[in-house]
Amino acid sequence: MSDLPEFSIRVDQNPFLPAGGREMHAIVTVEASGAVPSAASSAEAAEVIIIDSSGSMSYSGKMAAAKRAAKAALNVLRDGVHFAVVAGANQPRMIYPKGQRLARADAETRRAAASAVSRLDAAGGTAIGSWLRLADRLFEEHRDAVRHAILLTDGKNQHESDAELDAALVRCSGSFGCDARGVGTDWDVAELRKISSALLGTFLDVPDPQDLEADFREMTAAAMGKRVADVALRVWTPRNAGLRFLKQMVPTVEDLTERRSGDGQIGDYPIGAWGAEDREYHLCVEIPAGDVGRQMRAAWVKLVVPGSGPDQGERELAAGNVLAEWTDDEGKSTRINARVAIHTGQSELAEAIQEGLEARRQGDEERATARLGRAVALAGEVGNEQMAGLLDRVVDVIDRESGTVRLKREVSKADEMALDTRSVRTKRTVHRTGETPAGGIAARDPDTRDPGTRATRPTSQGPGEG
């Protein structure tokens, strides 16, 4: 485990509550840092590249682009990584190696795999759940490795039922991470969102097949940079308290609340594989009301990973505290932490976009206008310029601050899918020191940080609250 990055936890919050207040919000920033180790000492890794080979891939240059992308990914695999290339249709089939196993990457196997990819053709249908089940079987002998799959499709999951796909996702959840890509405009955004969410990965639209090569290269490089698998965020809450929600907010919005495992006051939430990177989480805990002057720990947050062998227990990587203090000072209790304000807005922005687009698809123009108008206003408030630009392709903005908009009559399928797909993608922002008055959103300032609580080393002390 000496190759692990150095992890730290930072907690940003306003700890003050009014008398009788019960709801505490905090932003938990997890950072993993440290130089990337040499190839010889890098973590064990396993990679499966799944290419849709259904008949529709033969149109618009998609199959040729997919082959180039797969070869680009193969070239990024470092020596020693176990890998396979799978073709997906009504039933998946091994492209390389032969037989249901993973090959070990070196110059010879990469060339052989690229040659096999060159012979790939397009025929058949789409049954994504069966593709994922094959990947799960391939990873079976590599459970100690950082396990990652790339999934490319150009269509909807038409050749198996929703129940079959859902069962496959339940089976594969926790087995490997998966980044999914939709090429063209005939695939289902909600479907890929469900797949990537269940498998703790990303998903993205690639309307132009020519962009696949660079995207595959980037995804594979990111996977090769992962150094520890199966990290969990452990949250302890006091007796008679409970976690209302836990959401990843950066780099994407992802609700983790229902993924809890554990009993009683301690719950573990899976956050996947990590390299040198940082992510942010919005935590909300409901605690017993306290009297003015009382202080307590509202939550205790830890990072844990399983032991590297059967005789080794789990390892704690970092810890941090969410605090609460009751006050009769209205100025203290009504101020909202800047990061909490921004991430609350980002979460609402994603919901407003998705709800607005769904209403538009259903022909409910009144609701679509209201929700997409709210999204325009929120994009301005949280400083999300990318979302503002994508929204401008779907609505005519009359007044950006109030969110007054008109639906465009003609919207390309690619623009609608880009807005829907990217609604959950966020970037880390740094805010002005201090808090924001209730109901406001903090301005961004790249040169300063909010005060927060940072814990870089685990603590062996008990929670301190029953």
VMD Tcl script that draws the C-alpha trace (Angstrom):
set ca {
  {0.00 0.00 0.00}
  {3.07 2.31 -0.08}
  {2.06 3.47 -3.56}
  {-1.12 5.11 -2.26}
  {-1.52 8.84 -2.83}
  {-1.55 11.09 0.21}
  {-5.20 11.77 1.02}
  {-6.64 14.74 2.85}
  {-10.13 15.88 3.82}
  {-11.25 19.50 4.07}
  {-14.63 20.46 5.54}
  {-16.24 23.80 4.63}
  {-19.33 24.81 6.62}
  {-21.00 27.38 8.79}
  {-21.15 25.49 12.12}
  {-23.65 27.86 13.74}
  {-27.32 26.93 14.12}
  {-30.15 28.93 15.70}
  {-31.69 27.63 18.92}
  {-33.61 24.50 18.01}
  {-31.91 24.24 14.59}
  {-31.33 20.67 13.37}
  {-30.03 20.71 9.78}
  {-26.30 21.00 9.16}
  {-24.75 21.30 5.69}
  {-21.07 20.88 4.83}
  {-18.89 20.52 1.74}
  {-16.32 17.75 2.11}
  {-13.37 18.11 -0.25}
  {-11.29 14.97 -0.70}
  {-7.88 15.41 -2.27}
  {-5.35 12.77 -3.29}
  {-1.90 14.08 -4.09}
  {1.60 12.82 -4.69}
  {3.79 12.10 -7.68}
  {2.60 9.42 -10.06}
  {4.85 6.38 -9.49}
  {6.93 4.73 -12.17}
  {5.34 2.07 -14.37}
  {7.20 -0.64 -12.50}
  {5.68 0.36 -9.17}
  {2.23 1.41 -10.36}
  {-0.87 -0.21 -8.97}
  {-2.19 -3.35 -10.61}
  {-4.78 -2.44 -13.22}
  {-7.25 -4.20 -15.49}
  {-8.96 -2.58 -18.49}
  {-11.79 -3.78 -20.76}
  {-12.66 -1.82 -23.90}
  {-16.22 -2.51 -25.12}
  {-17.04 -1.37 -28.66}
  {-20.63 -1.43 -29.95}
  {-20.53 -3.52 -33.14}
  {-24.25 -3.42 -33.94}
  {-25.30 -2.83 -37.53}
  {-25.94 0.90 -37.05}
  {-22.23 1.43 -36.32}
  {-21.52 0.91 -40.03}
  {-23.07 4.31 -40.86}
  {-21.58 7.83 -40.71}
  {-18.03 6.57 -40.23}
  {-18.73 5.42 -36.68}
  {-17.07 1.99 -36.90}
  {-13.92 3.32 -38.52}
  {-13.69 6.02 -35.84}
  {-14.34 3.46 -33.08}
  {-11.49 1.28 -34.37}
  {-9.10 4.24 -34.33}
  {-10.26 5.13 -30.82}
  {-9.78 1.57 -29.52}
  {-6.25 1.47 -30.98}
  {-5.49 4.82 -29.36}
  {-6.62 3.43 -26.01}
  {-4.45 0.33 -26.47}
  {-1.40 2.52 -27.05}
  {-1.96 4.26 -23.71}
  {-2.05 1.01 -21.69}
  {1.13 0.70 -19.68}
  {3.14 -2.51 -19.69}
  {1.78 -5.13 -17.31}
  {-1.85 -3.98 -17.34}
  {-4.33 -6.80 -17.94}
  {-6.74 -5.95 -20.75}
  {-9.28 -7.15 -23.30}
  {-11.26 -5.75 -26.22}
  {-14.91 -6.83 -26.50}
  {-17.38 -6.35 -29.36}
  {-20.96 -5.72 -28.28}
  {-24.01 -6.82 -30.28}
  {-26.95 -9.10 -29.40}
  {-24.32 -11.09 -27.53}
  {-20.79 -9.87 -26.76}
  {-17.76 -11.57 -28.26}
  {-14.08 -11.43 -27.49}
  {-12.01 -9.50 -30.04}
  {-8.76 -9.86 -28.11}
  {-7.52 -12.09 -26.58}
  {-9.26 -15.30 -27.60}
  {-11.17 -16.96 -24.80}
  {-12.73 -15.23 -21.82}
  {-9.60 -13.91 -20.15}
  {-7.43 -10.82 -19.99}
  {-4.07 -10.48 -21.73}
  {-1.04 -8.76 -20.20}
  {-0.06 -5.58 -22.03}
  {3.30 -5.36 -23.75}
  {4.43 -4.27 -27.21}
  {3.49 -7.62 -28.76}
  {0.00 -7.95 -27.23}
  {-0.85 -4.32 -28.01}
  {0.05 -4.92 -31.69}
  {-1.94 -8.15 -31.77}
  {-4.96 -6.45 -30.20}
  {-4.77 -3.56 -32.67}
  {-4.66 -6.05 -35.55}
  {-7.75 -7.83 -34.18}
  {-9.57 -4.50 -33.80}
  {-8.84 -3.74 -37.47}
  {-10.91 -6.78 -38.47}
  {-13.95 -5.75 -36.42}
  {-17.16 -5.36 -38.44}
  {-20.67 -4.12 -37.65}
  {-23.66 -6.48 -37.48}
  {-26.43 -7.33 -35.04}
  {-28.24 -5.49 -32.27}
  {-27.68 -3.89 -28.87}
  {-27.83 -5.72 -25.51}
  {-25.64 -3.67 -23.19}
  {-26.36 -5.68 -20.03}
  {-24.78 -8.77 -21.60}
  {-21.70 -6.75 -22.51}
  {-21.29 -5.60 -18.91}
  {-21.74 -9.13 -17.57}
  {-18.90 -10.35 -19.78}
  {-16.67 -7.55 -18.49}
  {-17.54 -8.59 -14.94}
  {-16.48 -12.17 -15.68}
  {-13.22 -10.94 -17.20}
  {-12.44 -8.94 -14.06}
  {-13.18 -11.92 -11.78}
  {-9.53 -12.98 -11.39}
  {-8.29 -9.42 -10.92}
  {-10.25 -8.21 -7.89}
  {-7.13 -6.70 -6.30}
  {-6.51 -4.49 -9.35}
  {-7.92 -1.10 -10.25}
  {-10.70 -2.28 -12.60}
  {-12.03 -0.03 -15.36}
  {-14.09 -0.39 -18.51}
  {-14.79 1.88 -21.46}
  {-18.21 1.40 -23.08}
  {-19.07 2.88 -26.47}
  {-22.52 2.66 -28.04}
  {-24.43 4.45 -30.77}
  {-27.92 3.21 -29.98}
  {-30.54 2.27 -27.45}
  {-30.56 -1.00 -25.54}
  {-33.19 -2.57 -27.78}
  {-32.35 -6.26 -27.63}
  {-32.82 -6.92 -23.93}
  {-35.40 -5.72 -21.43}
  {-34.98 -2.89 -18.95}
  {-35.13 -5.53 -16.21}
  {-32.21 -7.42 -17.77}
  {-30.08 -4.29 -17.94}
  {-31.00 -3.35 -14.36}
  {-30.07 -6.86 -13.15}
  {-26.71 -6.59 -14.93}
  {-26.04 -3.23 -13.26}
  {-26.84 -4.68 -9.84}
  {-24.47 -7.57 -10.57}
  {-21.66 -5.30 -11.78}
  {-22.01 -2.53 -9.21}
  {-18.88 -2.47 -7.09}
  {-17.08 -4.82 -9.49}
  {-15.57 -2.18 -11.79}
  {-15.85 1.43 -12.83}
  {-17.16 2.26 -16.28}
  {-16.94 5.37 -18.43}
  {-19.67 5.35 -21.10}
  {-19.78 7.26 -24.36}
  {-22.61 7.76 -26.82}
  {-21.55 8.44 -30.41}
  {-23.95 10.11 -32.83}
  {-27.45 11.13 -31.72}
  {-29.47 7.90 -31.67}
  {-28.59 6.67 -28.18}
  {-30.52 7.27 -24.96}
  {-29.10 9.86 -22.53}
  {-31.05 8.51 -19.54}
  {-29.83 4.99 -20.27}
  {-26.13 5.90 -20.33}
  {-26.61 8.12 -17.28}
  {-28.06 5.12 -15.41}
  {-25.17 2.87 -16.48}
  {-22.38 5.28 -15.59}
  {-24.07 6.20 -12.30}
  {-24.40 2.58 -11.20}
  {-20.77 1.88 -12.12}
  {-19.30 5.09 -10.64}
  {-18.09 6.37 -13.99}
  {-18.68 9.24 -16.37}
  {-20.77 9.48 -19.50}
  {-20.56 11.93 -22.36}
  {-21.97 12.66 -25.78}
  {-19.67 12.43 -28.79}
  {-21.81 13.68 -31.69}
  {-18.88 13.68 -34.13}
  {-17.23 10.23 -34.45}
  {-13.94 11.94 -35.31}
  {-13.69 13.07 -31.67}
  {-13.68 9.51 -30.30}
  {-9.94 8.94 -30.68}
  {-8.90 11.82 -28.43}
  {-11.63 10.98 -25.93}
  {-10.58 7.32 -25.65}
  {-6.96 8.34 -25.23}
  {-7.93 10.71 -22.41}
  {-10.17 8.17 -20.64}
  {-7.49 5.48 -20.75}
  {-4.79 7.83 -19.51}
  {-7.03 8.78 -16.59}
  {-7.61 5.09 -15.81}
  {-3.88 4.42 -15.90}
  {-3.41 7.18 -13.33}
  {-5.66 5.47 -10.76}
  {-3.64 4.00 -7.90}
  {-6.17 2.72 -5.38}
  {-9.49 0.93 -5.94}
  {-12.67 0.62 -3.89}
  {-12.36 3.73 -1.74}
  {-15.32 4.40 0.55}
  {-16.45 7.57 2.32}
  {-17.47 6.56 5.83}
  {-19.89 8.83 7.69}
  {-20.59 8.54 11.41}
  {-23.54 10.47 12.86}
  {-24.52 10.85 16.54}
  {-27.29 8.90 18.21}
  {-30.75 10.19 17.19}
  {-29.21 11.88 14.14}
  {-29.24 10.80 10.50}
  {-27.72 11.63 7.14}
  {-30.32 13.37 4.95}
  {-28.19 13.17 1.82}
  {-24.68 12.79 0.47}
  {-24.00 14.01 -3.06}
  {-20.83 14.13 -5.10}
  {-20.71 17.65 -6.57}
  {-17.34 17.82 -8.37}
  {-16.46 16.70 -11.01}
  {-20.06 15.55 -11.58}
  {-23.31 15.71 -9.62}
  {-24.10 12.23 -8.30}
  {-26.46 11.37 -5.44}
  {-24.80 8.72 -3.25}
  {-27.42 8.69 -0.49}
  {-29.03 5.36 -1.39}
  {-25.69 3.57 -1.76}
  {-25.12 3.34 1.96}
  {-23.90 0.09 3.44}
  {-23.57 -0.48 7.15}
  {-25.76 -0.43 10.24}
  {-26.53 1.97 13.05}
  {-24.62 5.22 13.24}
  {-21.96 4.36 10.64}
  {-22.51 4.14 6.89}
  {-20.07 3.57 4.02}
  {-20.58 5.18 0.60}
  {-18.52 3.89 -2.38}
  {-16.53 6.55 -4.25}
  {-14.57 4.32 -6.65}
  {-10.94 4.36 -7.73}
  {-8.56 7.25 -7.15}
  {-5.38 8.72 -8.56}
  {-3.98 12.21 -7.98}
  {-7.22 14.25 -8.04}
  {-9.80 16.02 -5.90}
  {-13.56 15.68 -5.59}
  {-16.19 17.51 -3.57}
  {-19.20 16.14 -1.69}
  {-22.23 17.90 -0.21}
  {-23.30 16.35 3.08}
  {-26.48 17.22 4.99}
  {-27.12 15.72 8.42}
  {-30.13 16.15 10.68}
  {-29.10 16.27 14.34}
  {-30.98 16.56 17.65}
  {-31.78 20.19 18.50}
  {-29.48 21.79 21.07}
  {-29.59 24.69 23.48}
  {-27.73 27.95 22.87}
  {-24.04 27.50 23.65}
  {-23.96 23.75 23.10}
  {-21.27 22.38 20.76}
  {-21.11 18.91 19.22}
  {-19.74 16.84 16.40}
  {-22.51 16.57 13.81}
  {-20.67 14.02 11.67}
  {-17.32 12.31 11.46}
  {-16.10 11.63 7.92}
  {-13.37 9.13 7.02}
  {-11.82 7.64 3.91}
  {-11.27 3.89 4.07}
  {-9.98 1.21 1.69}
  {-10.01 -2.57 2.11}
  {-6.82 -4.38 3.03}
  {-4.59 -5.61 0.20}
  {-4.70 -9.24 1.40}
  {-6.93 -11.65 3.31}
  {-4.99 -11.09 6.53}
  {-4.93 -7.31 6.30}
  {-7.73 -5.16 7.65}
  {-9.05 -1.99 6.10}
  {-6.92 1.13 6.07}
  {-8.02 4.62 7.08}
  {-6.62 7.31 4.79}
  {-7.95 10.59 6.23}
  {-10.64 11.98 8.51}
  {-12.49 15.21 9.16}
  {-15.21 16.63 11.42}
  {-18.51 18.36 10.72}
  {-19.26 20.54 13.75}
  {-22.36 22.19 15.18}
  {-22.80 25.03 17.66}
  {-26.10 26.64 18.68}
  {-26.17 30.40 19.00}
  {-28.63 33.24 19.56}
  {-26.53 35.47 17.28}
  {-28.74 35.79 14.18}
  {-25.83 37.13 12.13}
  {-23.90 33.90 12.68}
  {-26.76 31.43 12.27}
  {-28.24 32.90 9.07}
  {-25.05 33.01 7.02}
  {-24.53 30.28 4.42}
  {-21.09 28.93 3.65}
  {-20.01 30.00 0.15}
  {-19.24 26.47 -1.04}
  {-22.53 25.14 0.31}
  {-24.35 27.92 -1.56}
  {-22.60 27.21 -4.85}
  {-23.15 23.44 -4.69}
  {-26.78 23.81 -3.68}
  {-27.20 25.89 -6.81}
  {-25.30 23.39 -8.98}
  {-27.51 20.54 -7.79}
  {-30.68 22.52 -8.49}
  {-29.29 23.54 -11.89}
  {-28.82 19.92 -12.97}
  {-32.35 19.03 -11.84}
  {-33.88 22.06 -13.58}
  {-32.19 21.23 -16.89}
  {-33.20 17.57 -16.84}
  {-36.78 18.33 -15.79}
  {-37.08 21.11 -18.37}
  {-35.83 18.95 -21.23}
  {-38.14 16.10 -20.22}
  {-41.12 18.49 -20.14}
  {-40.12 19.75 -23.59}
  {-40.01 16.19 -24.92}
  {-43.46 15.57 -23.44}
  {-44.87 18.69 -25.09}
  {-45.44 20.56 -21.81}
  {-44.19 23.95 -22.98}
  {-45.26 25.85 -19.86}
  {-43.27 23.62 -17.49}
  {-40.35 23.36 -19.92}
  {-40.15 27.16 -20.14}
  {-40.35 27.56 -16.35}
  {-37.71 24.94 -15.55}
  {-35.26 25.92 -18.30}
  {-35.74 29.56 -17.32}
  {-34.85 28.67 -13.76}
  {-31.78 26.85 -15.10}
  {-30.68 30.00 -16.98}
  {-30.92 32.06 -13.78}
  {-29.05 29.44 -11.75}
  {-26.29 29.09 -14.34}
  {-25.63 32.80 -13.92}
  {-25.77 32.66 -10.13}
  {-23.27 29.81 -9.78}
  {-21.04 31.05 -12.61}
  {-21.47 27.97 -14.80}
  {-20.63 29.52 -18.16}
  {-20.63 26.21 -20.02}
  {-24.22 25.47 -18.99}
  {-25.24 29.04 -19.85}
  {-23.86 28.59 -23.35}
  {-25.59 25.24 -23.86}
  {-28.89 26.63 -22.57}
  {-28.64 29.46 -25.12}
  {-28.91 26.83 -27.86}
  {-32.24 25.59 -26.49}
  {-33.95 28.79 -25.30}
  {-34.01 32.46 -26.29}
  {-33.03 34.41 -23.17}
  {-35.12 37.53 -22.57}
  {-33.78 38.34 -19.09}
  {-30.97 36.18 -17.73}
  {-31.11 37.33 -14.12}
  {-34.82 36.58 -13.68}
  {-34.73 33.50 -15.90}
  {-37.24 34.83 -18.41}
  {-36.90 32.73 -21.57}
  {-38.72 31.53 -24.67}
  {-38.33 28.00 -26.03}
  {-36.61 27.85 -29.39}
  {-38.79 26.28 -32.05}
  {-35.93 24.52 -33.81}
  {-33.33 22.75 -31.67}
  {-30.88 20.19 -33.03}
  {-30.87 16.76 -31.42}
  {-27.13 17.14 -30.78}
  {-27.63 20.42 -28.86}
  {-30.42 18.93 -26.73}
  {-28.35 15.84 -25.91}
  {-25.27 17.93 -25.11}
  {-27.25 20.00 -22.58}
  {-28.85 16.92 -21.03}
  {-25.58 14.97 -20.84}
  {-23.44 17.79 -19.47}
  {-26.00 19.05 -16.96}
  {-24.26 17.04 -14.21}
  {-20.70 18.07 -15.06}
  {-19.17 20.70 -12.79}
  {-15.82 22.30 -12.11}
  {-14.20 23.02 -8.80}
  {-14.55 26.65 -7.78}
  {-12.79 28.60 -5.05}
  {-14.76 31.32 -3.28}
  {-14.26 34.41 -1.24}
  {-13.32 34.03 2.37}
  {-16.33 34.23 4.64}
  {-19.98 33.31 4.41}
  {-22.93 34.30 2.27}
  {-26.14 35.80 3.64}
  {-29.04 33.34 3.63}
  {-30.60 33.06 0.19}
  {-27.52 34.39 -1.65}
  {-24.86 32.77 -3.80}
  {-21.24 33.68 -3.24}
  {-19.15 35.31 -5.93}
  {-16.19 33.34 -7.20}
  {-12.66 34.49 -6.53}
  {-9.77 32.35 -7.79}
  {-7.25 33.87 -5.41}
  {-8.85 33.18 -2.02}
  {-10.37 30.25 -0.15}
  {-13.12 29.81 2.38}
  {-11.94 28.89 5.84}
  {-12.43 25.20 6.46}
  {-11.40 22.26 8.56}
  {-8.61 20.15 7.07}
  {-7.58 16.73 8.31}
  {-4.61 15.11 6.58}
  {-4.07 12.23 8.98}
  {-6.54 9.76 10.39}
  {-7.41 10.00 14.04}
  {-7.71 7.07 16.43}
  {-9.97 8.93 18.83}
  {-13.58 7.86 19.23}
  {-16.49 9.94 17.98}
  {-17.04 11.54 21.36}
  {-20.81 11.68 20.92}
  {-23.13 8.83 21.74}
}
mol new
graphics top color blue
foreach p $ca { graphics top sphere $p radius 0.5 }
foreach p [lrange $ca 0 end-1] q [lrange $ca 1 end] { graphics top cylinder $p $q radius 0.2 }
display resetview
